[in-house]
Amino acid sequence: MSKPAVNAMVFQDGKGYLCAVRVDFCDEAKAAEIAKENLIAVNVKRTNEYKYHGFGKAIGDDSYENTWWLTEDLNTKSIPVYVFREDFDA
């Protein structure tokens, strides 16, 4: 039995938390609502710091796991995403 597709994921960088939602999953308005739910935020704003998420195996401590990461670069394992941060100024 396969796992359901992951359409949104929360990440953390040096500026705080972000939520990425796959562009092929929904439109930007719905993605903003998903980001609000995932970030537990009243307001979010889209950021253009990241445009894609990559996926694959991360290796560490004699094991590996399938994972996502955010990137600015398009490659064979990249998928376009909407990326949001909580908007504290709204």
VMD Tcl script that builds the backbone (N, CA, C; Angstrom):
set m [mol new atoms 270]
animate dup $m
set s [atomselect $m all]
$s set {name element resname resid chain x y z} {
  {N N MET 1 A 0.843 -1.166 0.000}
  {CA C MET 1 A 0.000 0.000 0.000}
  {C C MET 1 A 0.892 1.234 0.000}
  {N N SER 2 A 0.643 2.156 -0.914}
  {CA C SER 2 A 1.476 3.358 -0.987}
  {C C SER 2 A 0.955 4.442 -0.048}
  {N N LYS 3 A 1.857 5.322 0.312}
  {CA C LYS 3 A 1.496 6.435 1.186}
  {C C LYS 3 A 0.784 7.509 0.371}
  {N N PRO 4 A -0.093 8.303 1.011}
  {CA C PRO 4 A -0.732 9.399 0.283}
  {C C PRO 4 A 0.305 10.464 -0.090}
  {N N ALA 5 A 0.033 11.196 -1.142}
  {CA C ALA 5 A 0.945 12.251 -1.588}
  {C C ALA 5 A 1.041 13.352 -0.533}
  {N N VAL 6 A 2.219 13.899 -0.381}
  {CA C VAL 6 A 2.424 15.034 0.511}
  {C C VAL 6 A 2.263 16.293 -0.333}
  {N N ASN 7 A 1.263 17.103 -0.010}
  {CA C ASN 7 A 0.979 18.290 -0.797}
  {C C ASN 7 A 1.431 19.580 -0.129}
  {N N ALA 8 A 1.715 19.528 1.173}
  {CA C ALA 8 A 2.185 20.708 1.905}
  {C C ALA 8 A 3.104 20.248 3.022}
  {N N MET 9 A 4.082 21.108 3.343}
  {CA C MET 9 A 5.010 20.775 4.412}
  {C C MET 9 A 5.546 22.061 5.024}
  {N N VAL 10 A 5.813 22.007 6.331}
  {CA C VAL 10 A 6.389 23.143 7.052}
  {C C VAL 10 A 7.897 22.957 7.141}
  {N N PHE 11 A 8.612 24.056 6.919}
  {CA C PHE 11 A 10.074 24.084 6.980}
  {C C PHE 11 A 10.493 25.190 7.923}
  {N N GLN 12 A 11.759 25.173 8.318}
  {CA C GLN 12 A 12.320 26.247 9.114}
  {C C GLN 12 A 13.632 26.683 8.483}
  {N N ASP 13 A 13.836 27.999 8.402}
  {CA C ASP 13 A 15.123 28.525 7.967}
  {C C ASP 13 A 15.571 29.563 8.991}
  {N N GLY 14 A 16.574 30.333 8.683}
  {CA C GLY 14 A 17.107 31.308 9.614}
  {C C GLY 14 A 16.150 32.434 9.969}
  {N N LYS 15 A 15.105 32.620 9.184}
  {CA C LYS 15 A 14.140 33.695 9.423}
  {C C LYS 15 A 12.875 33.207 10.132}
  {N N GLY 16 A 12.688 31.904 10.240}
  {CA C GLY 16 A 11.492 31.382 10.887}
  {C C GLY 16 A 10.897 30.208 10.134}
  {N N TYR 17 A 9.594 30.030 10.313}
  {CA C TYR 17 A 8.895 28.906 9.704}
  {C C TYR 17 A 8.251 29.304 8.386}
  {N N LEU 18 A 8.204 28.346 7.475}
  {CA C LEU 18 A 7.593 28.522 6.165}
  {C C LEU 18 A 6.684 27.335 5.889}
  {N N CYS 19 A 5.712 27.547 5.051}
  {CA C CYS 19 A 4.881 26.436 4.591}
  {C C CYS 19 A 4.912 26.422 3.072}
  {N N ALA 20 A 5.263 25.287 2.505}
  {CA C ALA 20 A 5.300 25.109 1.057}
  {C C ALA 20 A 4.128 24.228 0.647}
  {N N VAL 21 A 3.430 24.650 -0.414}
  {CA C VAL 21 A 2.285 23.910 -0.941}
  {C C VAL 21 A 2.518 23.702 -2.431}
  {N N ARG 22 A 2.351 22.490 -2.880}
  {CA C ARG 22 A 2.577 22.163 -4.293}
  {C C ARG 22 A 1.649 22.955 -5.200}
  {N N VAL 23 A 2.221 23.578 -6.240}
  {CA C VAL 23 A 1.452 24.364 -7.196}
  {C C VAL 23 A 0.447 23.484 -7.940}
  {N N ASP 24 A 0.805 22.236 -8.210}
  {CA C ASP 24 A -0.096 21.356 -8.953}
  {C C ASP 24 A -1.220 20.792 -8.079}
  {N N PHE 25 A -1.240 21.133 -6.798}
  {CA C PHE 25 A -2.275 20.658 -5.891}
  {C C PHE 25 A -3.457 21.621 -5.814}
  {N N CYS 26 A -3.182 22.933 -5.846}
  {CA C CYS 26 A -4.258 23.910 -5.707}
  {C C CYS 26 A -3.798 25.276 -6.204}
  {N N ASP 27 A -4.731 26.249 -6.194}
  {CA C ASP 27 A -4.358 27.604 -6.591}
  {C C ASP 27 A -3.749 28.353 -5.407}
  {N N GLU 28 A -3.270 29.570 -5.658}
  {CA C GLU 28 A -2.560 30.323 -4.622}
  {C C GLU 28 A -3.448 30.675 -3.432}
  {N N ALA 29 A -4.715 31.004 -3.664}
  {CA C ALA 29 A -5.620 31.351 -2.561}
  {C C ALA 29 A -5.827 30.163 -1.623}
  {N N LYS 30 A -6.062 28.986 -2.175}
  {CA C LYS 30 A -6.220 27.781 -1.357}
  {C C LYS 30 A -4.910 27.445 -0.657}
  {N N ALA 31 A -3.783 27.641 -1.335}
  {CA C ALA 31 A -2.473 27.384 -0.727}
  {C C ALA 31 A -2.253 28.293 0.480}
  {N N ALA 32 A -2.693 29.545 0.394}
  {CA C ALA 32 A -2.565 30.467 1.530}
  {C C ALA 32 A -3.383 29.970 2.710}
  {N N GLU 33 A -4.570 29.434 2.465}
  {CA C GLU 33 A -5.403 28.884 3.546}
  {C C GLU 33 A -4.731 27.664 4.179}
  {N N ILE 34 A -4.144 26.818 3.358}
  {CA C ILE 34 A -3.422 25.645 3.867}
  {C C ILE 34 A -2.234 26.096 4.711}
  {N N ALA 35 A -1.521 27.127 4.254}
  {CA C ALA 35 A -0.373 27.651 5.001}
  {C C ALA 35 A -0.817 28.206 6.354}
  {N N LYS 36 A -1.934 28.928 6.390}
  {CA C LYS 36 A -2.447 29.453 7.663}
  {C C LYS 36 A -2.716 28.318 8.643}
  {N N GLU 37 A -3.319 27.253 8.160}
  {CA C GLU 37 A -3.605 26.093 9.021}
  {C C GLU 37 A -2.314 25.445 9.523}
  {N N ASN 38 A -1.368 25.241 8.617}
  {CA C ASN 38 A -0.129 24.552 8.981}
  {C C ASN 38 A 0.785 25.393 9.858}
  {N N LEU 39 A 0.780 26.710 9.657}
  {CA C LEU 39 A 1.629 27.593 10.455}
  {C C LEU 39 A 0.910 28.102 11.705}
  {N N ILE 40 A -0.365 27.748 11.836}
  {CA C ILE 40 A -1.211 28.227 12.929}
  {C C ILE 40 A -1.090 29.750 12.997}
  {N N ALA 41 A -1.407 30.392 11.866}
  {CA C ALA 41 A -1.249 31.833 11.718}
  {C C ALA 41 A -2.548 32.464 11.225}
  {N N VAL 42 A -2.782 33.682 11.641}
  {CA C VAL 42 A -3.953 34.433 11.185}
  {C C VAL 42 A -3.710 34.973 9.782}
  {N N ASN 43 A -2.499 35.476 9.529}
  {CA C ASN 43 A -2.145 36.040 8.233}
  {C C ASN 43 A -0.828 35.451 7.751}
  {N N VAL 44 A -0.749 35.222 6.445}
  {CA C VAL 44 A 0.487 34.750 5.831}
  {C C VAL 44 A 0.779 35.606 4.610}
  {N N LYS 45 A 2.042 35.620 4.215}
  {CA C LYS 45 A 2.422 36.304 2.979}
  {C C LYS 45 A 3.326 35.381 2.175}
  {N N ARG 46 A 3.168 35.456 0.882}
  {CA C ARG 46 A 3.971 34.621 -0.001}
  {C C ARG 46 A 5.376 35.181 -0.090}
  {N N THR 47 A 6.348 34.301 -0.103}
  {CA C THR 47 A 7.742 34.693 -0.268}
  {C C THR 47 A 8.278 34.088 -1.555}
  {N N ASN 48 A 9.175 34.797 -2.199}
  {CA C ASN 48 A 9.799 34.291 -3.426}
  {C C ASN 48 A 11.224 33.818 -3.188}
  {N N GLU 49 A 11.587 33.617 -1.919}
  {CA C GLU 49 A 12.932 33.139 -1.603}
  {C C GLU 49 A 13.156 31.717 -2.118}
  {N N TYR 50 A 12.100 30.940 -2.126}
  {CA C TYR 50 A 12.160 29.554 -2.585}
  {C C TYR 50 A 11.052 29.361 -3.611}
  {N N LYS 51 A 11.343 28.604 -4.655}
  {CA C LYS 51 A 10.352 28.397 -5.706}
  {C C LYS 51 A 10.004 26.935 -5.935}
  {N N TYR 52 A 10.856 26.045 -5.431}
  {CA C TYR 52 A 10.676 24.619 -5.682}
  {C C TYR 52 A 10.944 23.837 -4.404}
  {N N HIS 53 A 10.395 22.652 -4.367}
  {CA C HIS 53 A 10.850 21.736 -3.336}
  {C C HIS 53 A 11.470 20.565 -4.048}
  {N N GLY 54 A 12.542 20.092 -3.467}
  {CA C GLY 54 A 13.189 18.893 -3.968}
  {C C GLY 54 A 12.775 17.742 -3.082}
  {N N PHE 55 A 12.981 16.551 -3.554}
  {CA C PHE 55 A 12.661 15.393 -2.736}
  {C C PHE 55 A 13.635 14.274 -3.062}
  {N N GLY 56 A 13.823 13.420 -2.103}
  {CA C GLY 56 A 14.747 12.317 -2.293}
  {C C GLY 56 A 15.194 11.773 -0.968}
  {N N LYS 57 A 16.332 11.161 -0.966}
  {CA C LYS 57 A 16.833 10.496 0.237}
  {C C LYS 57 A 17.867 11.365 0.938}
  {N N ALA 58 A 17.680 11.521 2.228}
  {CA C ALA 58 A 18.666 12.188 3.073}
  {C C ALA 58 A 19.389 11.098 3.855}
  {N N ILE 59 A 20.691 11.136 3.821}
  {CA C ILE 59 A 21.482 10.075 4.447}
  {C C ILE 59 A 22.117 10.599 5.725}
  {N N GLY 60 A 22.072 9.789 6.761}
  {CA C GLY 60 A 22.711 10.163 8.015}
  {C C GLY 60 A 22.684 9.010 8.998}
  {N N ASP 61 A 23.725 8.874 9.786}
  {CA C ASP 61 A 23.792 7.864 10.845}
  {C C ASP 61 A 23.428 6.460 10.366}
  {N N ASP 62 A 24.024 6.037 9.272}
  {CA C ASP 62 A 23.814 4.688 8.726}
  {C C ASP 62 A 22.373 4.394 8.323}
  {N N SER 63 A 21.597 5.420 8.053}
  {CA C SER 63 A 20.222 5.214 7.597}
  {C C SER 63 A 19.864 6.311 6.606}
  {N N TYR 64 A 18.704 6.202 6.014}
  {CA C TYR 64 A 18.238 7.245 5.113}
  {C C TYR 64 A 16.725 7.352 5.239}
  {N N GLU 65 A 16.213 8.496 4.816}
  {CA C GLU 65 A 14.773 8.706 4.806}
  {C C GLU 65 A 14.406 9.523 3.582}
  {N N ASN 66 A 13.215 9.328 3.076}
  {CA C ASN 66 A 12.720 10.168 2.008}
  {C C ASN 66 A 12.277 11.481 2.628}
  {N N THR 67 A 12.655 12.576 1.997}
  {CA C THR 67 A 12.383 13.872 2.594}
  {C C THR 67 A 12.213 14.944 1.526}
  {N N TRP 68 A 11.737 16.095 1.952}
  {CA C TRP 68 A 11.599 17.285 1.117}
  {C C TRP 68 A 12.628 18.311 1.557}
  {N N TRP 69 A 12.990 19.219 0.662}
  {CA C TRP 69 A 13.759 20.397 1.026}
  {C C TRP 69 A 13.354 21.515 0.084}
  {N N LEU 70 A 13.577 22.759 0.476}
  {CA C LEU 70 A 13.257 23.910 -0.364}
  {C C LEU 70 A 14.486 24.340 -1.129}
  {N N THR 71 A 14.273 24.826 -2.344}
  {CA C THR 71 A 15.380 25.240 -3.194}
  {C C THR 71 A 14.922 26.348 -4.135}
  {N N GLU 72 A 15.866 27.073 -4.671}
  {CA C GLU 72 A 15.591 28.083 -5.689}
  {C C GLU 72 A 15.789 27.513 -7.089}
  {N N ASP 73 A 16.380 26.335 -7.172}
  {CA C ASP 73 A 16.800 25.774 -8.446}
  {C C ASP 73 A 15.855 24.688 -8.944}
  {N N LEU 74 A 15.623 24.689 -10.229}
  {CA C LEU 74 A 14.834 23.658 -10.877}
  {C C LEU 74 A 15.765 22.557 -11.347}
  {N N ASN 75 A 15.432 21.312 -10.995}
  {CA C ASN 75 A 16.180 20.165 -11.507}
  {C C ASN 75 A 15.198 19.018 -11.708}
  {N N THR 76 A 15.696 17.835 -11.989}
  {CA C THR 76 A 14.821 16.709 -12.316}
  {C C THR 76 A 13.969 16.247 -11.142}
  {N N LYS 77 A 14.334 16.610 -9.917}
  {CA C LYS 77 A 13.555 16.208 -8.750}
  {C C LYS 77 A 12.930 17.414 -8.052}
  {N N SER 78 A 12.668 18.472 -8.788}
  {CA C SER 78 A 12.064 19.671 -8.219}
  {C C SER 78 A 10.606 19.790 -8.639}
  {N N ILE 79 A 9.796 20.314 -7.731}
  {CA C ILE 79 A 8.382 20.555 -8.000}
  {C C ILE 79 A 8.083 21.990 -7.591}
  {N N PRO 80 A 7.407 22.775 -8.449}
  {CA C PRO 80 A 7.071 24.153 -8.086}
  {C C PRO 80 A 6.144 24.194 -6.871}
  {N N VAL 81 A 6.388 25.162 -5.991}
  {CA C VAL 81 A 5.579 25.327 -4.783}
  {C C VAL 81 A 5.284 26.799 -4.529}
  {N N TYR 82 A 4.159 27.044 -3.852}
  {CA C TYR 82 A 3.888 28.336 -3.238}
  {C C TYR 82 A 4.507 28.249 -1.852}
  {N N VAL 83 A 5.248 29.284 -1.429}
  {CA C VAL 83 A 5.869 29.274 -0.109}
  {C C VAL 83 A 5.399 30.508 0.651}
  {N N PHE 84 A 4.933 30.283 1.872}
  {CA C PHE 84 A 4.393 31.351 2.708}
  {C C PHE 84 A 5.099 31.403 4.048}
  {N N ARG 85 A 5.165 32.625 4.595}
  {CA C ARG 85 A 5.605 32.876 5.961}
  {C C ARG 85 A 4.450 33.546 6.692}
  {N N GLU 86 A 4.482 33.472 8.019}
  {CA C GLU 86 A 3.500 34.209 8.790}
  {C C GLU 86 A 3.747 35.702 8.583}
  {N N ASP 87 A 2.665 36.457 8.416}
  {CA C ASP 87 A 2.744 37.900 8.199}
  {C C ASP 87 A 2.422 38.606 9.521}
  {N N PHE 88 A 3.447 39.050 10.206}
  {CA C PHE 88 A 3.273 39.708 11.495}
  {C C PHE 88 A 2.865 41.172 11.344}
  {N N ASP 89 A 3.021 41.727 10.135}
  {CA C ASP 89 A 2.724 43.144 9.910}
  {C C ASP 89 A 1.303 43.396 9.436}
  {N N ALA 90 A 0.535 42.367 9.202}
  {CA C ALA 90 A -0.829 42.536 8.668}
  {C C ALA 90 A -1.792 43.036 9.733}
}
mol reanalyze $m
mol bondsrecalc $m
mol representation Tube
mol addrep $m
